[in-house]
Amino acid sequence: MSPVRFTIWLAALGTLAGLGRAQPAQTATSPSDPAGFVRAVVTAPALAAASRRAAAARERVESSGRLPDPEVEGMTSRMNGPMGERGTMVELTLRQPLPRRGERSADRERAGAGVAMAEADYAIMAGELAADTAMALAEAESAEARIQLLETQLGRLDAVLRSIEVRLAAGSTGRIADRLTVQTRIAAMQLMIAEERTMAADARADARARLGLEPEAPLPAYAAPTAAEINPSESPALRLAAARSDEAAAMMKMARASSNPMTAVGVRFERDRTSMGDEDRVGLAFMSEIPWRGRRYARVELKAAEAERAAAQADATSSQYRIGSSLTRVERAERLADTARRLSSETLERLNAEFDAMIRSAGVASMGESTVLQTVELLEKATEAELQVIQADLGVRLARAELWRHVPADRFPFLDR
């Protein structure tokens, strides 16, 4: 090999050697601020409706189990007798309808269950919003990490391209096909970077849309609970199932109460004005309906309420399985990430050793061998190993973001309380 060509080869490979000492990739992350993340979630406009529904349910508690209003009935009539007698009768009745036995307590229990359901719905919606937002932020940060890695690889390919062009300009035997191959890889890498930038921008736009933020407003940092923070018995889904079960129990009491007859008591006053003088009457009135059809309807309502309670209990069981699945998914993702980091580190050590061996043998390479392109292949393998680590870290972050759906309901306080 000529001294000029040998010098060009060493310069190109020396440049690549400085870039080739790759280390395991780490996902670019922002400092975690769980309190700030939760604050951004609970102030989102999407939760306003759920918060107002919970406030409305709390207000209805005071009006539950109320007594019916008293009723006043008045009547007047005129009498013309067969003997020319004339008279006027005035009647006034004050009636108080009475609730069915057990109806008021069942209504109060149903209102209390409605409050619990509305608050559980709020917590579920907040958990869904937090999970979706955290997943969008994780996708955006992972895309940024891939962009940084791909830009590093693009710099390496630019260095390779410059070295090939120097060789061609010096009149060496470098192949034009090598330059075309590297240029094609550079173009593909630029497209990948553009796609990753679009993906990051879309993910951040999705997060802003969910939180109700302006297009240029700053986003909260990614935050997610750990598996130790999850208590299945306090999850919003289980609280909602328990509230629905309580509501079904209250509806069963309402059904039993509806089979009892409706009654009313009252005071009645009558006055008859005749030519012989006035005649007054005062009496007590009692009214009761005959539950002829009501009891049959009550049995149907009772069966429906029992089915609702069974459905709520089935929902609770299903929620427990989902929570357990989410927790084991986090464990599997963490194990996979640890394995990816370990194998990536070992792969990079082997690639670096192979790279060093190629550098040492560059001076005695055969005339037809493209050592630069072989070096590019080694660097692309290193990039692929680092991308696998970034993807594994993303899997952990996405799995942990899912845990927002199962955090205790008190993690998302009401702003109006």
Residue, then its C-alpha position, 0 to 999 in steps of 0.5 A: m500500500s502506498p504511503v499516501r493511501f496508508t495515511i488517508w486510511l489511518a486518518a479516516l479510521g482514526t476519526l471513526a475510532g473516536l466515534g466508535r467507543a460507544q456506551p450503552a444508551q440511556t433514554a433522555t429523561s427530564p427530572s421527575d416531579p410527581a406532584g407537578f404531574v398530578r397538579a397538571v392532570v387535576t387542572a385539565p379541563a377534561l376533569a372539570a365535568a367529572s368534578r362537577r358531577a361529583a359535586a352535584a352528587r354530594e349536593r343531592v344527598e341533602s335532598s334524599g329521603r325527604l318527606p312528601d309535602p302536605e296537601v290541602e284540599g278544599m271543596t264547596s257545594r250548594m244543596n237544593g232540597p225537595m221541600g225547597e230547602r237550600g244549603t251550602m257546604v264547605e269542606l277543607t282537608l289537610r292531608q300528609p302523605l307518608p313514605r313507604r316503610g323503609e323508603r327513606s333510608a333506602d333513598r339516603e343509601r342510594a344517594g350516598a352510593g351515588v356520591a361514591m360512584a361519582e368520586a370513583d368515576y372522577a378518580i378513574m378518569a384522572g387515572e386514565l388521563a394521567a396514564d395516557t399523558a405519561m405514555a405520550l411523554a415517554e414516547a416523546e422522550s424515547a423518540e428524542a433519545r433515538i434522534q440523538l443516537l441517530e444523529t451520532q450515527l449520521g455524524r459517523l457516516d458523514a466522516v466515512l463519506r468524507s474519507i471516501e471522497v478524499r481517497l477518490a480525490a487522491g486517485s486511490t483505488g477506492r470504489i465509487a460504489d462505496r460512496l454511493t452506498v454510504q450516501t444511500r445510508i445517510a439519506a435513509m438515516q436522515l429520513m429516520i431522524a425526520e420520522e422520529r422528530t415527527m413522532a416526538a412532536d405528535a406525542r407532545a401535541d397529544a399530551r398537550a391536548r389531553l391536558g388542555l394546554e396551549p401549543e407552546a405551553p410547557l409540559p410536565a415532566y414524565a412521572a409514574p408510580t412504582a409497583a410498591e405504591i399500588n394497593p389493589s384494595e384502594s384502586p378506583a376501579l374497585r371503589l367504583a365496583a364497591a359503590r355500584s354494589d352499594e347502589a344495587a343493595a340500596m335499590m334492593k331496599m327500594a324494591r322491597a319498600s315499593s311493595n309496601p302500600m302508600t298511606a296518608v293521614g289527614v284532618r277534615f273539616e266540614r260546614d253545612r249552612t242551612s236555613m235551620g243553622d250551621e252544622d260543623r263536622v271535624g274528622l280524621a282521614f286515612m288513605s292506603e293504596i292496595p298494592w295489587r300490582g306493585r308487589r309483582y313489579a317490586r319482585v322484578e325490580l328486586k331481581a334486577a338489583e340482584a343482577e346489578r350487584a352480581a355484575a358489580q362483584a364480577d367487575a371487582t374480580s376483573s379489576q383485581y386481575r387487571i391490576g395484577s397483570s399490570l404489576t407483573r407487566v412492570e416486573r417483566a419489562e424491568r427484567l427485559a430492560d436489565t437483560a437488554r442493558r447487560l447484553s448491549s454492554e457485552t455486544l459493545e465490548r465485542l464490537n469495540a474489540e473487533f473495531d480495534a483489531m480492524i484498525r490495527s490491520a488497516g495498514v495491511a488490508s488487501m487492495g480489494e477490501s473495503t475496510v471503511l464499509q466494514t467499519v460502518e457495519l460495526l458502528e451500525k450494529a453498535t447503534e442497533a444494540e443501543l436502540q434496543v436498550i432505548q426500546a427496553d427502557l421505553g417498555v418499562r416507562l410505558a408499563r409504569a405509566e399504566l399504573w396510574r390507572h390503579v393508584p389510590a383515588d386520593r392521589f387526585p384531589f378535588l380542586d373544589r373541596 
